[in-house]
């Protein structure tokens, strides 16, 4: 794939990933999940994202999520399904997204322009979704099944549906690429943290459920391999920083991931893909300025997809 084309696909993928994932930190979304007896935050998000898979064993969810602690997942599933069914959570997430999008975009003066941007992204990506082969992509396939039966009410909800399928599709490809490159889930998470472009270290460890011992072991392993260095932040906590070797490894994995989505994106020419840059940027700016990605959790809002 042409390098500029590849970069544009990565950029659009990262932006629609942010459009999708901003719901995970919304109090409005958490309040919707609380109606079903779930704690806002990790518990509600775990139930909502895994709900399309149905009432499966925790190992299935751990395998699909990849960079979560398997013990952490097993501590929540299938216990959460005693409180709410997967089918209820599928609908709860749609309801939560509707409430969140209304809060985010409802009263803006530039709503017409933003609606046009969301519609453009949704319509342009429709052929990409139609071309997706979900073989071997468990979470993406299950998510596409439930979203396929959803009648979204607004342009922003429609875009969220499309963004979510595209995000899980690339994400499953990214997991396959990490497996191919021999990078365990916790290592992948720590390498992301070490770039300074995503989760802060303590937030990453907490939300993915790793113990201090597991986190320290992975940190030491990556440092010994020359993939990160470890300093201290202003509070005296360990602060991993990625090295050139670490960046090279991440780029190898990302290049493999590019290959897993190339066939689906091949239905769009270079100019059409480039046309997605402006509307996706406009929508991401709204999300970033809303504070959807809290500064105590993230270094900055736009992250790599996958």
C-alpha positions as CSV (number, residue, x, y, z in Angstrom):
1,X,0.0,0.0,0.0
2,X,1.2,3.5,-0.8
3,X,2.7,5.2,2.2
4,X,0.4,8.3,2.1
5,X,-2.7,6.1,1.6
6,X,-1.6,4.0,4.5
7,X,-1.1,7.0,6.7
8,X,-4.5,8.5,5.8
9,X,-6.2,5.2,6.7
10,X,-4.4,5.1,10.0
11,X,-5.4,8.7,10.7
12,X,-9.0,8.2,9.9
13,X,-9.0,4.9,11.9
14,X,-7.5,6.6,14.9
15,X,-10.1,9.4,14.8
16,X,-13.1,7.1,14.5
17,X,-11.6,5.0,17.2
18,X,-11.7,8.1,19.4
19,X,-15.2,8.9,18.3
20,X,-16.2,5.4,19.5
21,X,-14.1,5.2,22.7
22,X,-15.1,8.6,24.1
23,X,-18.2,7.0,25.5
24,X,-16.2,4.9,28.0
25,X,-15.4,8.0,30.2
26,X,-18.8,9.7,30.0
27,X,-20.8,10.2,33.2
28,X,-24.0,10.2,31.0
29,X,-23.1,6.8,29.7
30,X,-22.3,5.5,33.1
31,X,-25.7,6.7,34.4
32,X,-27.5,4.7,31.7
33,X,-25.6,1.6,32.7
34,X,-26.3,2.2,36.4
35,X,-30.0,1.8,35.6
36,X,-29.2,-1.8,35.1
37,X,-27.4,-2.2,38.4
38,X,-23.9,-1.8,37.1
39,X,-21.2,0.4,38.5
40,X,-20.2,3.2,36.1
41,X,-16.8,2.9,34.6
42,X,-14.9,-0.4,34.1
43,X,-17.8,-2.7,35.1
44,X,-20.4,-1.0,33.0
45,X,-18.1,-0.8,30.0
46,X,-17.0,-4.4,30.4
47,X,-20.6,-5.6,30.2
48,X,-21.5,-3.2,27.3
49,X,-18.6,-4.0,25.0
50,X,-18.7,-7.7,25.6
51,X,-22.5,-8.0,25.4
52,X,-22.5,-8.7,21.6
53,X,-20.6,-11.9,22.3
54,X,-23.4,-13.2,24.5
55,X,-23.1,-15.2,27.7
56,X,-19.7,-16.7,26.9
57,X,-17.0,-17.9,29.3
58,X,-14.6,-15.2,30.5
59,X,-11.7,-16.7,28.5
60,X,-13.5,-15.8,25.3
61,X,-13.7,-12.1,26.3
62,X,-10.1,-12.1,27.6
63,X,-8.9,-13.5,24.2
64,X,-10.9,-10.9,22.3
65,X,-9.8,-8.0,24.5
66,X,-6.2,-9.2,24.6
67,X,-4.6,-6.5,26.8
68,X,-6.8,-7.1,29.8
69,X,-5.8,-9.3,32.7
70,X,-7.6,-12.6,32.3
71,X,-8.1,-12.8,36.1
72,X,-9.6,-9.3,36.0
73,X,-12.1,-10.3,33.3
74,X,-12.9,-13.6,35.1
75,X,-13.7,-11.6,38.2
76,X,-16.5,-9.8,36.4
77,X,-17.8,-12.3,33.9
78,X,-20.1,-14.1,33.9
79,X,-21.0,-12.6,37.3
80,X,-22.3,-9.4,35.6
81,X,-24.9,-11.5,33.7
82,X,-26.6,-12.3,37.0
83,X,-27.4,-8.6,37.2
84,X,-28.2,-7.8,33.5
85,X,-28.5,-10.0,30.4
86,X,-26.2,-9.5,27.4
87,X,-29.3,-8.7,25.3
88,X,-30.3,-5.9,27.7
89,X,-26.8,-4.5,27.6
90,X,-26.8,-4.4,23.8
91,X,-29.8,-2.1,24.0
92,X,-28.4,-0.2,27.0
93,X,-25.3,0.7,25.1
94,X,-27.4,2.0,22.2
95,X,-29.5,4.1,24.6
96,X,-26.3,5.4,26.3
97,X,-24.8,6.4,23.0
98,X,-27.9,8.3,22.1
99,X,-28.0,10.2,25.3
100,X,-24.2,10.9,25.1
101,X,-24.4,12.1,21.5
102,X,-27.4,14.4,22.3
103,X,-25.3,15.9,25.2
104,X,-22.3,16.3,23.0
105,X,-23.8,17.8,19.9
106,X,-27.4,18.8,20.7
107,X,-27.1,22.5,21.5
108,X,-24.3,23.5,19.2
109,X,-24.6,26.5,16.8
110,X,-22.6,24.5,14.2
111,X,-24.8,21.5,14.4
112,X,-25.7,21.6,10.7
113,X,-22.0,21.5,9.7
114,X,-21.2,18.7,12.2
115,X,-24.2,16.7,11.0
116,X,-23.0,17.0,7.5
117,X,-19.5,15.9,8.6
118,X,-20.9,12.8,10.4
119,X,-23.1,11.9,7.5
120,X,-20.2,12.2,5.1
121,X,-18.0,9.9,7.2
122,X,-20.8,7.3,7.6
123,X,-21.7,7.2,3.9
124,X,-18.1,7.1,2.7
125,X,-17.3,4.3,5.1
126,X,-20.3,2.2,4.2
127,X,-18.6,0.4,1.2
128,X,-15.7,-0.4,3.5
129,X,-17.9,-2.1,6.0
130,X,-19.7,-3.9,3.2
131,X,-16.4,-5.3,2.0
132,X,-15.3,-6.5,5.5
133,X,-14.6,-10.2,5.8
134,X,-15.2,-11.0,9.5
135,X,-13.6,-14.5,9.4
136,X,-11.4,-14.9,12.4
137,X,-12.6,-11.6,14.0
138,X,-14.7,-12.7,16.9
139,X,-15.5,-9.3,18.5
140,X,-15.9,-7.4,15.3
141,X,-18.3,-10.1,13.9
142,X,-20.4,-10.2,17.0
143,X,-20.5,-6.4,17.1
144,X,-21.4,-6.1,13.5
145,X,-24.3,-8.5,14.0
146,X,-26.0,-6.5,16.7
147,X,-25.3,-3.1,15.1
148,X,-26.7,-4.4,11.8
149,X,-30.1,-4.6,13.5
150,X,-29.9,-1.2,15.1
151,X,-31.9,1.8,13.7
152,X,-29.9,4.8,14.8
153,X,-31.9,8.0,15.3
154,X,-29.3,10.7,14.4
155,X,-26.4,11.2,12.1
156,X,-24.0,11.0,15.1
157,X,-25.5,7.7,16.3
158,X,-25.2,6.3,12.8
159,X,-21.6,7.4,12.7
160,X,-20.9,5.8,16.1
161,X,-22.3,2.5,14.7
162,X,-20.1,2.6,11.7
163,X,-17.1,3.7,13.7
164,X,-17.6,0.9,16.2
165,X,-17.7,-1.8,13.6
166,X,-14.6,-0.3,11.8
167,X,-12.8,0.0,15.2
168,X,-13.4,-3.6,16.3
169,X,-12.5,-4.8,12.8
170,X,-9.1,-3.1,12.9
171,X,-8.8,-4.0,16.6
172,X,-9.2,-7.8,15.9
173,X,-6.6,-7.4,13.1
174,X,-4.3,-5.7,15.5
175,X,-4.7,-8.5,18.0
176,X,-3.8,-11.0,15.3
177,X,-0.8,-8.9,14.4
178,X,0.4,-8.7,18.1
179,X,0.1,-12.5,18.3
180,X,2.1,-12.9,15.1
181,X,4.8,-10.5,16.4
182,X,4.9,-12.4,19.7
183,X,3.9,-9.4,21.8
184,X,1.8,-10.3,24.8
185,X,-1.2,-8.1,25.8
186,X,0.4,-6.5,28.8
187,X,3.5,-5.7,26.8
188,X,1.4,-4.1,24.1
189,X,-0.4,-2.0,26.7
190,X,2.8,-0.9,28.3
191,X,4.4,0.0,25.0
192,X,1.4,2.2,24.2
193,X,1.7,3.8,27.7
194,X,5.4,4.4,27.1
195,X,4.7,6.5,24.0
196,X,3.1,9.1,26.2
197,X,0.2,9.3,23.7
198,X,-2.4,7.2,25.5
199,X,-3.2,6.0,29.0
200,X,-1.1,7.2,31.9
201,X,0.6,4.2,33.5
202,X,-1.5,3.9,36.7
203,X,-4.8,4.4,34.7
204,X,-3.7,1.7,32.2
205,X,-2.8,-0.8,34.9
206,X,-6.1,-0.2,36.9
207,X,-8.5,-0.2,34.0
208,X,-6.9,-3.4,32.5
209,X,-6.8,-5.1,36.0
210,X,-3.1,-6.0,36.3
211,X,-1.6,-6.5,39.7
212,X,1.5,-4.5,40.8
213,X,3.6,-7.6,40.4
214,X,2.3,-8.3,36.9
215,X,2.9,-4.7,35.9
216,X,6.4,-4.6,37.4
217,X,7.4,-7.9,35.7
218,X,6.3,-6.7,32.3
219,X,8.0,-3.4,32.8
220,X,11.3,-5.1,33.8
221,X,11.0,-7.5,30.8
222,X,10.6,-4.7,28.3
223,X,13.3,-2.6,29.9
224,X,15.8,-5.5,29.7
225,X,14.8,-6.0,26.1
226,X,15.7,-2.4,25.4
227,X,12.2,-1.5,24.3
228,X,11.5,1.0,27.1
229,X,13.5,3.0,29.7
230,X,12.0,3.7,33.2
231,X,12.3,6.9,35.0
232,X,10.2,8.5,37.8
233,X,7.4,11.1,37.4
234,X,6.9,14.1,39.7
235,X,5.1,11.8,42.2
236,X,7.9,9.3,42.3
237,X,5.9,6.7,40.2
238,X,7.6,4.7,37.5
239,X,7.3,6.4,34.1
240,X,8.1,4.1,31.2
241,X,9.4,5.8,28.0
242,X,9.6,4.0,24.7
243,X,12.9,3.6,22.9
244,X,13.7,3.6,19.2
245,X,13.6,-0.2,19.3
246,X,10.2,-0.1,21.0
247,X,8.9,2.2,18.3
248,X,10.3,-0.1,15.6
249,X,8.4,-3.0,17.1
250,X,5.2,-1.0,17.3
251,X,5.6,0.1,13.7
252,X,6.1,-3.6,12.7
253,X,2.9,-4.5,14.4
254,X,1.0,-1.5,12.9
255,X,2.3,-2.5,9.4
256,X,0.9,-6.0,9.9
257,X,-2.4,-4.4,11.1
258,X,-2.5,-2.3,8.0
259,X,-2.4,-5.5,6.0
260,X,-5.4,-6.9,7.9
261,X,-7.7,-4.1,6.8
262,X,-6.2,-3.4,3.3
263,X,-8.8,-5.5,1.5
264,X,-11.8,-3.8,3.0
265,X,-10.3,-0.3,2.4
266,X,-9.4,-1.2,-1.2
267,X,-13.0,-0.3,-2.3
268,X,-12.1,3.4,-1.8
269,X,-9.6,5.3,-4.0
270,X,-6.9,7.5,-2.5
271,X,-8.9,10.7,-3.1
272,X,-12.0,9.4,-1.3
273,X,-10.0,8.3,1.7
274,X,-8.3,11.7,1.8
275,X,-11.8,13.3,1.8
276,X,-12.4,11.8,5.2
277,X,-9.6,13.7,6.9
278,X,-11.4,17.0,7.2
279,X,-14.8,15.8,8.6
280,X,-13.2,13.3,11.0
281,X,-11.0,16.1,12.3
282,X,-13.9,18.4,12.9
283,X,-15.8,15.8,14.9
284,X,-12.7,14.8,16.9
285,X,-12.1,18.4,17.9
286,X,-15.6,18.6,19.4
287,X,-14.9,15.4,21.4
288,X,-11.5,16.6,22.5
289,X,-12.7,20.0,23.6
290,X,-15.6,18.4,25.5
291,X,-13.1,16.8,28.0
292,X,-14.3,13.3,27.0
293,X,-10.7,12.0,27.6
294,X,-9.8,13.1,31.1
295,X,-6.3,14.6,31.5
296,X,-5.7,12.5,34.7
297,X,-6.2,9.3,32.6
298,X,-4.9,10.3,29.2
299,X,-1.9,12.2,28.0
300,X,-3.8,13.4,24.9
301,X,-7.1,12.4,23.3
302,X,-6.2,11.1,19.9
303,X,-4.7,7.6,20.1
304,X,-3.6,5.0,17.7
305,X,-6.3,2.6,16.6
306,X,-6.4,-1.0,17.5
